[in-house]
Amino acid sequence: MSTVALAATDGMLQFELAIANEVFGSSLPGFTGSWYELTVCGPAAVKVGRFLLEPDHDLGHLARADTVIVPGWADVDVAPPADLVDAVRAAHEAGARVASLCTGAFVLAAAGLLDGSRATTHWAHTDVLAARHPLVEVDPDVLYVDNGSVLTSAGKAAAMDLCLHLVRSDHGSAVANTVARRLVVPPHRAGGQAQFVTAPMPEQDEHPLGGLLPWATERLDRPLTVEDLARHANMSSRNLARHFRSATGTTPLRWLLNQRIRRAQELLERTDDSVDLIAEATGMGTATTLRRHFNRTVGVPPDSYRRTFRARTTGGAAP
């Protein structure tokens, strides 16, 4: 997935377009592998918000890319241009992985790429997307949806989550975390996390969970329970659950499981440890437990994940 084409036409949102350009178009210092080659494709000069953009190629060039990114569409009441819709459809038929950011999902839906599949967009427009495209299973409560060759994200910051997810899928967690550090953003938010939460992630000195979350991530090798977390935060389990839902959009156990799976991915990528050892290091207890949760969350067993990741990073053929 080394070539990335960014679709650009009049009426797109500059924020999502800039995010994709920053993630895939900027080199990563110290990275020795093959980074992305980004091109911008569009008709002549493109007016994006208050900016005038000069594409590298026309929209037909989308079909030559490994990955096509469709940024947000500014006015969902206006149908996207037919030439953009046709070019995105042709790119997918040519084998490209196609990802939409925010309301770019309306372009993918118009191209028929979301029919019969689960998808998302900015929460303010999910009802419109569902009404206009009844064959699409619209999920308003997630950050992004990965259907393999077609991916959709919610709005604004969730576009960054999806872009980092693509980097993680191509190059692994360590590289995605490096990109996130360079951009000064959270390294990983699971796609199934709620789009809208009532409070941002807490700072350590101003929220009851601020000290708890790093404390827990340093102890993932231990069988932590909700009661352990509540005890350390000096609150009841019910109060802890309320704070967790408000600050992270998920439950304490789901958050803890996501951290364990993420740590397991890093160990599978960077070490030769057996699945049994990784199960112990991530607090899963047994290889059977790790395999069950890993397969359910990531979609493949741990051994397959390791083989596929190493095939990608060494240039071999993935199974």
N, C-alpha and C positions, 0 to 999 in steps of 0.2 A: 504493500500500500504506500509506495514511496512518492507517487505523484498525486498531488491534491489540486483540484480545480475549484475555484471559488466563483460561483455564479453571481453576476452583478448586473442588475437592470435598474432603470428608473423606478422609484417607489420602494426601494429596499431600506431597511433600517441600518444606519451606520454603526451602531454599537455592536450588533452581532457580527457584522462584516469585519469590523476591526478586531474582535476577539479571535475569529478564525485566522485572520492574517497574522496576529501576534503569536498564536500557538504554532501554526504550521509554517509561517513564512520567516520566522526568526531562527537563526542558527542557535544550537545549544552548545555553549562552551564546554570543552572537555569530552564531548560525546564522540566516540570513535566509529560508530556505526554509520549507516546510510540514513541521513535525515531526509525530511520531506522536501520535495521540489514543488513550490507553490506557483500556480498561475491564476490570473484573474481573467474570467471569460465574460464577455458582454458585447452588446451592439454599440459600436462607436464610443463616444464619450457618454458616461453615465452620471446622472444627477442622483447622489445618495445623500439625503438630508440636505445640508448646506454645502456639501462638498462635491466637487467635480472629479470623477475618477476615469482614468484612461485604461481600459482593459488591455491585456497582453494578446488575447485571441478573441475570436468570435464565439458565440454560444455552441457552435458545432464542435469546438475543441473539447467540450465536456466529455464527449464519448471516448476520448483518448486517455482519460485520467483513471487512476486506480480508485480514488475517492473523490466524490463530488459533494461540496458543502453548499447548501442553499440557505442564505441568511433570512432574517425575518422580513415578512411582507408588510409594509407600513399600513395599508388600508385594506382590511379583510373584506370590506363591502365591495371592493373592486376586484374583478377577476384578474388573476395574473396573466401576463402576456402569453399568447399561444406559442410564440417561438421559444420562450423559456420553458414552458410545460413540455413541449415536444422534445427539446434538447435534453431535459432531465430524464424523460422517459427513454430516449435513445441511449443515454449514458448507462442507465440501469440495464437495458437490454444488451448492451455491449459488455456487461460484467462489472460495472463500477459499483462500489459501495456508496450509497447515497444517504447523506445525513442532513436533516433540516434543523435550523436553529429558530426557536420561538415560533412565530407565525409562518415561517417557511414551510411548515407542515401543510398549509393550504396549497402550496405549489405541488408538493408530493401527492396530496390527495387528488388534485386536478389531473395529475398524470396517471392516476390509477394505481400508484405504488403502495397505497395504504389499504386498499380494499381487502376485507377479510382479515385484517391484522389489527393489533393493538397499537395505539399511537397516542401522543400527547402534544399539547401546545400550551401557550400562555393560558393560565387559568381563566383569565377574563374572556377568552375566545373559544373555550372548549365547547360551549353549547352551540355556538355558530358552526363550528367545524362538524359537530355531530349531526346537526340539522341539515347541513348542506351536503354531507357525504354519509348517508345512513349505513353504507357498507363498512365504514371504519368504526372499530371499537375504540372510542375515545376515552382515555383515562385522565381525569382532571387532577388527580392527586399524586402524581409522580414527577420527578425531576427530568427523567428521560426514559425512553424505551428503546431497547436494542433488539431488533428482529433479525440480526445477522447482516444482511445486505442492505437493509433499510433501517435508519435510526431517526428518532424524533426527540426534540427536547422541549422543555417548558421555556418560559421567557427569561430574558436578561441573564442573570448570573447562572442559571441552569445551562445556558449555552456554553459557558466555560466548563461546567461539569461534564457535558457531553464531549467537548473537544479533548479534555484530559482523559476521559474514558477511551476515546479512540487511540490516543497516545499509549495508554496503558495496555490496550489490546494488542497494539503493534510492537511495543518495545518493553513492556513490563512495568511493574509498579515503581521500581527504583527510578527509572527515567521519567515517568510521569510525575513523581514526587519532586524531581529536580526541576522540571518545568514549572510546577506549582510554586516552588520556593522562589524561582526567578520572577514569577509574576505576583508573588506575595498573596497567594490565595490558598484556601484549604486544599490539601492534596487529594482528598477523596471524599465525595458524598455519594452514597449508593443511589442508583437510579430510582429505586422504590421509595426513597425518602419523600416526605410530603413537600409539595411546592411551597406552601405558605405556612410559616410558623409565627407564633405571636411575639417572639423575641429572637434577637440574633444569638449566635454562639457566644456564651458568656466569657468575659475576661476573668482571669483568676482572682483578682482582688475585688470584684464587684458582683459576684453571683455565687450562690451556694454550690453550683456545679463546676465553677471555674477551677477549683483545686481538685475536684473529684475525677474529672475526665483524664487528665494526665496521670493521676495516681493509678487509675484503673488500667490505662494502656501500658504502664510499666509492670503490671502484674498479670498479664494475659496468660502466663504459664500456670496460674493458680485457678482452682475451681471457684471463682467468685460467684456469689449469689446476689440477688436483689437486696437481701438483708445485709450482706457485707457492704454493699454500696451505700445503703441508707445509714448504716452505722457510722461509716467514715464521714458521711456528709452531715451527720448529727441531725437526722430527721427521720420521720416515719416512712415506711415503704410507700404509703399512699401519697404522701407529700413529695417524695422523690419522683414517683411516676408523673405527678402533675408538673413538676419542674422540668423533667426530661421531655415530656410532650411539648411544653412551651418552648424549650430552648433548642431541641433537635428535631422535633416533628416525629419522634418514634418512641418506643418503650425502652426501658433500661436493658431488658434482655435482648431485644432486637439490636440495639446499639452495640452491646457487648459481643453478640455473635458476629456482627459485621466487622468489628475490629479483629476478632480471632481469624475470620476468613481472610481478611486483608493481610494479616501477619503470615498466615499460611502461604498465601500467594508469594509474598516476598521470599520466604524460606525455600519454596519450590523453585523459584527463579535463581536464587543466589547461592544455594548450597546443594550438596549431594545427600543430605540427611534423608533417612527413610521416612515413609509416611508415619510409621509408629513414633519416631523421634519428634517429628513435626507436630503430631497430635499431642504429645506431652508438652512441647514448647508453647503451644497455643491454648493449653488448658482444655483441650477436647477429650483428654483421657485416653481414648483408644482410636486406632486407625479406622475402625468401623464407624465410629461416631463422626470423625472428621470427614470420611468419604461421603457419608449421608448428607451432612450439612453443606459440604463443599459442592457436591454435585447438584444439590437443590438450588444453591445460591449462584454458582458460577456457570452451571450448565454442563460441565464435564467433570470426570473424576480427577483427583489430584495427579495421578500418574500421567494421564492424557494431557493435562494442563502443562506439566513440566516438559513433556516431549514436544508439544506444539510450540511452547515458548522458545525452547532451545532451537527448534528447527527454524523459527522465524529469525532469531538473532544470529544464527550461524549461516543463514542463507540456504538451508536445506529445505526439502519439501515437507510441509506440515502433514501429519496423518489425517 
